[in-house]
Structure formats: C-alpha cells, structure tokens
Amino acid sequence: MNKQIAKISSLINVLAVFSFALSMIVGSDFLSYFSAIFIAFSFVPMMCAFCFYAKSEVKLAGNLAIVFSVMYASLILLVYYAQVTTVQAGGLSNEMTAILDFQQFGLFFNYDMLGYALMSLATFFAGLTLTASSRSDKWLKILLLIHGIFFFSCFFMPMLGLFKPGMVGGEWIGVAVLLFWSIYFIPIGLLSFYHFSRYK
C-alpha cells in the first residue's frame, strides 16, 4: 500500500503539472487554478513518501519536507479554492476583489508566492533524503535540490513590489515563467514515480 500511494501521488502530480502547463497555453484561468489544487493534493503524499523511505540519518530532512509541503498546500488550497468558488461567483466589491482575485496581484497572489516558496523548501529537504545510487536518482536529487533555489525569488519578489496590475508585459512574462516551471517540475514527478517503483 505504501508503494502504491507513493507511485499514484507522483503520477497524479505529473498529470496535474501537465494540465497546469496546458492551461497556460490555452489561456484558461479556471483550468490553471483547478490543476494547481491537484498539484497540492498530490505533492503532500509524494513528500511523505520521500520521508517514509528515507534512511534514519536523514529522517529529519524528510520530516521537514513534510512540514513545508503541508504549509505550502494549506496556502495554495486557500488561494485557488477561493478563485474557483468565491471569485468566480462574482459579486465582490472592488476592495474584496483587490484582495481575493489572484489576477489583481494583491494579498492572495502574495500568499500564492509564499506557498511556492514553501514548496521549494520542501523539495530541497526531500532531495537531502535521497541516496543517489542510480543515474535517475542522481538527476532526481539534483532537480529537487536546485528547485529549492526558487525559495528566494518566490519569498522576496513580492516584498519588492515587482508585481502590479496592468504591468507592461506582465501576462506573457507570467505565462513564460509558469511554463518553464512546469517543464522543470514534470521530470521530478516522473523520476519520483520511477524511484518509488523500485521499492518492494
């Protein structure tokens, strides 16, 4: 059962990230929000699996991966569930829209960035749990650790006020960044699936 949960969560993560990338290409906000919800749902058990299979000397790193993944998922689910329910339903005042609507680069956008900063920390600590005994595991470890670098941009950029409504080129820049992230993260899910498949 443990192996199946690890494999299924990794596979769902791949499909959710692919769906997220597709939403960027077709320009569907609803699909992007809906996909992000399932990225969060699948990411937490995937991080739990890294901790479960970690050797005792790296269990702390595995536990930290779980904690940061839960923090990430909590924020992301709060942000995107609000988009597909409250924001989509409409009828919000201008003040509430400025706070809740992800597209307005307000409070919930900043929460989203904080969420992905926490996700980056989770992948970094998950990478520390791996003993790279094969080529695929070496790549998985490298990708997880490097993904941790995204913490700095996700955490500090909102503080600098770089994102504002109506910013010139903001839409295509956002799409390009998210497509790059999707292309980067899909191999993590695939390699994780292969990694967990080797356990008995």
C-alpha positions as CSV (number, residue, x, y, z in Angstrom):
1,M,0.0,0.0,0.0
2,N,2.8,2.4,0.9
3,K,4.4,1.9,-2.5
4,Q,1.1,2.4,-4.3
5,I,0.4,5.6,-2.5
6,A,3.9,6.9,-3.4
7,K,3.6,5.9,-7.1
8,I,0.0,7.2,-7.5
9,S,0.7,10.5,-5.9
10,S,3.7,11.0,-8.1
11,L,1.7,10.1,-11.2
12,I,-1.1,12.5,-10.3
13,N,1.4,15.2,-9.7
14,V,2.8,14.7,-13.2
15,L,-0.7,14.9,-14.7
16,A,-1.6,17.9,-12.6
17,V,1.5,19.8,-13.6
18,F,1.0,18.9,-17.3
19,S,-2.6,20.1,-17.0
20,F,-1.3,23.3,-15.4
21,A,1.1,23.8,-18.4
22,L,-1.7,23.2,-20.8
23,S,-3.8,25.8,-19.1
24,M,-1.1,28.3,-19.7
25,I,-1.0,27.5,-23.4
26,V,-4.8,27.7,-23.9
27,G,-5.2,30.6,-21.5
28,S,-7.7,29.0,-19.1
29,D,-7.6,30.6,-15.7
30,F,-10.1,28.0,-14.3
31,L,-8.0,25.1,-15.5
32,S,-4.8,26.5,-14.1
33,Y,-6.4,27.0,-10.7
34,F,-8.1,23.6,-10.7
35,S,-4.8,21.9,-11.7
36,A,-2.9,23.8,-9.0
37,I,-5.3,22.3,-6.4
38,F,-4.4,18.8,-7.5
39,I,-0.7,19.6,-7.6
40,A,-1.0,20.4,-3.9
41,F,-3.2,17.3,-3.2
42,S,-0.6,15.1,-4.8
43,F,2.5,16.9,-3.6
44,V,2.0,16.3,0.1
45,P,1.8,12.4,-0.1
46,M,4.7,12.5,-2.5
47,M,6.8,14.3,0.1
48,C,5.6,12.0,2.8
49,A,6.9,9.1,0.6
50,F,10.4,10.6,0.5
51,C,10.3,10.7,4.3
52,F,8.9,7.2,4.6
53,Y,11.7,5.7,2.5
54,A,14.5,7.9,3.9
55,K,17.2,6.3,5.9
56,S,17.3,7.1,9.7
57,E,20.2,9.5,9.4
58,V,18.2,11.8,7.1
59,K,14.7,11.4,8.7
60,L,14.8,15.0,10.0
61,A,15.2,16.3,6.4
62,G,12.3,14.1,5.4
63,N,10.1,15.4,8.3
64,L,11.0,19.0,7.3
65,A,9.9,18.1,3.7
66,I,6.5,17.0,5.0
67,V,6.1,20.1,7.2
68,F,6.9,22.5,4.5
69,S,4.7,20.7,2.0
70,V,1.7,20.9,4.3
71,M,2.3,24.6,4.8
72,Y,2.6,25.0,1.0
73,A,-0.6,23.0,0.4
74,S,-2.6,24.9,3.0
75,L,-1.8,28.3,1.4
76,I,-2.2,27.1,-2.2
77,L,-5.6,25.4,-1.5
78,L,-6.8,28.6,0.3
79,V,-5.8,30.7,-2.7
80,Y,-7.0,28.6,-5.6
81,Y,-10.2,27.2,-4.0
82,A,-11.2,30.9,-3.4
83,Q,-10.5,31.5,-7.1
84,V,-12.8,28.7,-8.4
85,T,-15.5,29.5,-5.9
86,T,-15.8,32.9,-4.3
87,V,-14.0,34.9,-7.1
88,Q,-15.6,33.0,-9.9
89,A,-19.1,33.5,-8.4
90,G,-18.6,37.3,-8.7
91,G,-20.5,40.0,-6.8
92,L,-17.4,41.1,-4.9
93,S,-16.8,44.7,-4.0
94,N,-13.8,46.3,-5.6
95,E,-12.0,46.2,-2.3
96,M,-12.6,42.4,-1.9
97,T,-11.7,41.8,-5.5
98,A,-8.4,43.5,-4.9
99,I,-7.7,41.2,-2.0
100,L,-9.0,37.8,-3.3
101,D,-8.6,37.9,-7.1
102,F,-5.3,36.3,-7.9
103,Q,-5.2,38.4,-11.1
104,Q,-5.0,41.6,-9.1
105,F,-1.6,40.8,-7.7
106,G,-2.9,41.5,-4.2
107,L,-2.9,39.6,-0.9
108,F,-3.8,36.2,-2.3
109,F,-1.2,36.5,-5.0
110,N,1.4,37.1,-2.3
111,Y,0.1,34.1,-0.4
112,D,0.5,32.1,-3.5
113,M,4.1,33.2,-3.9
114,L,4.7,32.3,-0.3
115,G,3.2,28.9,-0.9
116,Y,5.6,28.2,-3.7
117,A,8.5,29.4,-1.6
118,L,7.5,26.8,1.0
119,M,7.1,24.2,-1.8
120,S,10.7,24.9,-2.8
121,L,11.9,24.3,0.7
122,A,10.0,21.0,0.8
123,T,11.7,19.8,-2.4
124,F,15.1,20.9,-1.1
125,F,14.7,18.8,2.0
126,A,13.3,15.9,0.1
127,G,16.4,16.0,-2.1
128,L,18.5,15.6,1.0
129,T,16.8,12.3,1.8
130,L,18.0,10.7,-1.4
131,T,21.0,8.4,-1.7
132,A,21.8,8.8,-5.3
133,S,22.7,5.2,-6.1
134,S,21.5,5.3,-9.7
135,R,21.6,7.8,-12.6
136,S,17.9,8.5,-12.4
137,D,18.2,9.1,-8.6
138,K,21.1,11.4,-9.1
139,W,19.1,13.5,-11.5
140,L,16.1,13.4,-9.2
141,K,18.3,14.6,-6.3
142,I,19.8,17.4,-8.3
143,L,16.4,18.6,-9.6
144,L,14.9,18.6,-6.1
145,L,17.8,20.5,-4.6
146,I,18.0,23.1,-7.4
147,H,14.3,23.6,-7.1
148,G,14.9,24.8,-3.6
149,I,16.6,27.9,-5.0
150,F,13.2,29.1,-6.2
151,F,12.5,29.9,-2.5
152,F,14.4,33.1,-2.7
153,S,12.6,34.6,-5.7
154,C,9.2,33.4,-4.5
155,F,9.7,34.7,-1.0
156,F,11.4,38.1,-1.7
157,M,10.0,39.3,-5.0
158,P,6.5,40.2,-3.6
159,M,8.3,42.3,-0.9
160,L,9.9,44.3,-3.7
161,G,6.5,45.2,-5.2
162,L,7.5,43.9,-8.7
163,F,4.0,42.6,-9.5
164,K,1.3,45.1,-10.2
165,P,-2.0,45.1,-12.1
166,G,-1.5,46.3,-15.7
167,M,2.2,45.9,-15.6
168,V,3.7,46.1,-19.2
169,G,4.4,42.5,-20.5
170,G,3.2,41.0,-17.2
171,E,0.9,38.5,-18.8
172,W,3.4,36.9,-21.2
173,I,6.1,37.0,-18.6
174,G,3.9,35.2,-16.1
175,V,3.0,32.6,-18.7
176,A,6.6,32.0,-19.7
177,V,7.8,31.6,-16.1
178,L,5.0,29.2,-15.3
179,L,5.6,27.1,-18.4
180,F,9.3,27.0,-17.6
181,W,8.4,25.8,-14.0
182,S,6.1,23.2,-15.4
183,I,8.7,21.8,-17.8
184,Y,11.2,21.7,-14.9
185,F,8.8,20.0,-12.4
186,I,7.3,17.3,-14.7
187,P,10.6,15.3,-14.7
188,I,10.6,15.5,-10.8
189,G,7.3,13.7,-10.7
190,L,8.3,11.2,-13.4
191,L,11.6,10.4,-11.7
192,S,9.9,10.2,-8.3
193,F,7.4,7.6,-9.8
194,Y,10.4,5.6,-11.1
195,H,12.2,6.0,-7.8
196,F,9.3,4.7,-5.7
197,S,8.6,1.9,-8.2
198,R,11.9,0.2,-7.3
199,Y,10.9,-0.3,-3.6
200,K,9.3,-3.6,-2.6
